[in-house]
Structures are given as structure tokens and as C-alpha cells.
Amino acid sequence: MDPNLSQLILAQLLDKRLVVLQRRLDSLPVELTEREASFAALQAEADEVIAERKASLARSNDLENQVRTRDERIAKLEKSALESMDPSAAQVARHEAESHRKSNSDDQEEALELLDRAETLEEKRDDLAGKIEEMEGDLTAFRSNVEQDQEDLQKECENLTTQRADFIGKVPSPMLSAFETLSAKHPGKAVVPLKGDSCGGCGTRLVPNDRVRVQAAKALIRCPNCTRILVTQEMWAEASETVEG
Ligand SMILES: [Zn+2]
């Protein structure tokens, strides 16, 4: 039996772990970006609520000022209607006063609606402020955890890479380069065990001669279809135990 084949299986078992670690490393910044985007969206929503509340209050205030100005005008018109000697001029003044009263009534109604709206928006603003504070705390904690997690994962990756280099250190270069090329193509799945009479990678059935050569495990035998390196179930199981144990 060629012991180099076992070394390849060992290296590959580490590759599988490296793939998982790398995926976790890659997902951390993605998750951070997503959380930051949600936080920014919440802040934007709060800003909108604040702006709308401010605009509602300003508009309501404007309307009330207009009502006051009209009230003054109404008082003057009523006074001049009372004091006027000309009945038709008095009639015109009363008419104008009546039209101002109608406008005041409409504006006061609108001003009240705007005050109600401002009150609703105030509640919403306070509610959002609470959520923002909570989310900001979570985000800060996540950011510092991300840094620690990244550091830990990177250290683990480095350890595994060193271990992997030890495993393949004595594998002759033609075998090694076949393995590395396959590993780049199928990370963690360059070497596969036989499954009955077939390749454990793609399921292609082997001719008896190839099967015998895989069983002998004296050379590098590759699947005629997917070109993966084939080993026996026994070698596979033994190497798995070494790494896991
Ligand atoms: Zn195959």
C-alpha cells in the first residue's frame, strides 16, 4: 500500500474543514453589512418621522397665525358695518367677514388635524428612538465579536494549513500536483473512496482491472470519468479516524 495515498486523504480532511472555516469567514462581513443596512434604514425612517412632525407643527402654527390675522380683520369689518351709513357698504363688509369666518373654521380644523398627526408622529419617533438605541447596542457588540471571530477563525485556518503542509510534505510531486489540481476544482473532494464497484464521487462504474488496482492501492488510480483519486473504503475509514481521533 502506498502511504502517500493516506497522506492525501488526511490533507483532504483538513481541506474540508478549511472550506467550512472559509465560508464562515466570508459570511461575517456580509452579515455585518446587512446589519448596518438595517440600522441605516431604521435611522432614515426616524429622520423622516422627525421631519414630518416638524413640518406638521410648522404648518399648524402658520394656520393659527392666519386665523388670528383674519379675526382682527373680521372685528374691523364688523365695526365698520355697524358704523356705516351706507347699507350696501355695510352689506359688503358683513359678507367679507362671513367669508373670513368660513376660512377660519376650515383652517382651525386643519390645524387640529395637524396637531393630532404631530402627536402620533411623536409616539412613533419615541418608539423608533428606543429601537435605534437597542439596535445600536447590538451592532456595536456584533462589530467587536466579528473582529474576535475573524481573528479566531484565521488562527484556526493557519493551524490547519500548517498541519496540511506536514501531511503532504513527503508526497512525490506528480501525485501531489494531481491532488492539488483536483482539490482546486473540487475542494475537499479530490480523493474519494470506492462505493462498491463505482467511483464515490461521480458514481461511474469501474472496469474490473481498475477496481483491482484501487484495491491494491499501490499507485495513483483515477476515475476515468471525473478524474478524482480513488482509494479503498478501508484506507478512507482509517484516515478519517486518524484526523477525528
Ligand atoms: Zn468519478
Boltz pocket constraint, residues with backbone or C-beta under 6 A from the ligand:
constraints:
  - pocket:
      binder: B
      contacts: [[A, 199], [A, 200], [A, 201], [A, 202], [A, 203], [A, 204], [A, 223], [A, 224], [A, 225], [A, 226], [A, 227], [A, 228]]
      max_distance: 6.0
